[in-house]
Amino acid sequence: MDRRQQAPDTVVLLQPQPPPAYYPPNLVQQGPYNQGPHPGQAVVSVQTVPAAPVPDYLFYSIFTMLCCHLSFLGIAALVFSLSTRNANDAGHRALAERNSKTARTLNNIACGLGIVFIVFAVGLLMLLESQQMYIHN
């Protein structure tokens, strides 16, 4: 049948078709459990090992948010920690690694600044206390 003779509303698919399946007469499957290797061929089994999830630093973020007096950095770290957890669950490893690194950085900055603030406050209180003792004596 020539292409010009076809009706204009028919669609011709020009995709290659897979060859029909061929089973040798002695390996015709009898049921769902009758599977095995073809004689003379090696059996190769491939199993993917799931990658370890990227750390999300969630508890570190909660600690930083509650204890380091810089809650805005702790809240930002918490958001990135939760985003890391979501990316891990979705299988987006690159995004999870980037969010994890950001959460860790924010936590370290907030914790470091919190420690500096506490040391400064304690030092200032000790200085004021010593000044008051000097004035009263």
MOGI-V200317 format. One record per pair of residues at least 6 apart in sequence whose ideal C-beta (glycine too) atoms are under 7 Angstrom apart, sorted by the first residue. I is the first residue (numbers start at 1). J is the second residue. D is the distance in whole Angstrom. If there is no record, write none. Layout:
<<I & J & D> <I & J & D>>
This chain:
<<27 & 38 & 7> <29 & 35 & 7> <37 & 43 & 5> <51 & 93 & 6> <53 & 88 & 4> <54 & 84 & 6> <54 & 88 & 6> <54 & 93 & 7> <54 & 96 & 4> <54 & 97 & 5> <54 & 100 & 5> <55 & 100 & 6> <56 & 81 & 5> <56 & 84 & 4> <56 & 85 & 5> <56 & 88 & 7> <56 & 100 & 6> <56 & 103 & 7> <57 & 81 & 5> <57 & 100 & 7> <57 & 103 & 5> <57 & 104 & 5> <57 & 107 & 6> <58 & 81 & 5> <58 & 85 & 7> <60 & 107 & 5> <61 & 74 & 6> <61 & 77 & 4> <61 & 78 & 4> <61 & 81 & 4> <61 & 103 & 6> <61 & 107 & 6> <62 & 78 & 7> <64 & 73 & 7> <64 & 74 & 4> <64 & 77 & 6> <64 & 107 & 5> <64 & 110 & 5> <64 & 111 & 6> <65 & 71 & 6> <65 & 74 & 3> <65 & 75 & 6> <65 & 78 & 6> <67 & 114 & 7> <68 & 74 & 6> <68 & 110 & 5> <68 & 111 & 6> <68 & 114 & 3> <69 & 114 & 5> <69 & 117 & 6> <70 & 110 & 5> <70 & 113 & 6> <70 & 114 & 6> <73 & 106 & 5> <73 & 109 & 6> <73 & 110 & 4> <74 & 110 & 5> <76 & 106 & 5> <77 & 103 & 5> <77 & 106 & 4> <77 & 107 & 5> <77 & 110 & 7> <80 & 99 & 5> <80 & 102 & 5> <80 & 103 & 4> <80 & 106 & 7> <81 & 103 & 5> <83 & 99 & 5> <84 & 96 & 5> <84 & 99 & 4> <84 & 100 & 5> <84 & 103 & 6> <87 & 95 & 4> <87 & 96 & 4> <87 & 99 & 6> <88 & 96 & 5>>
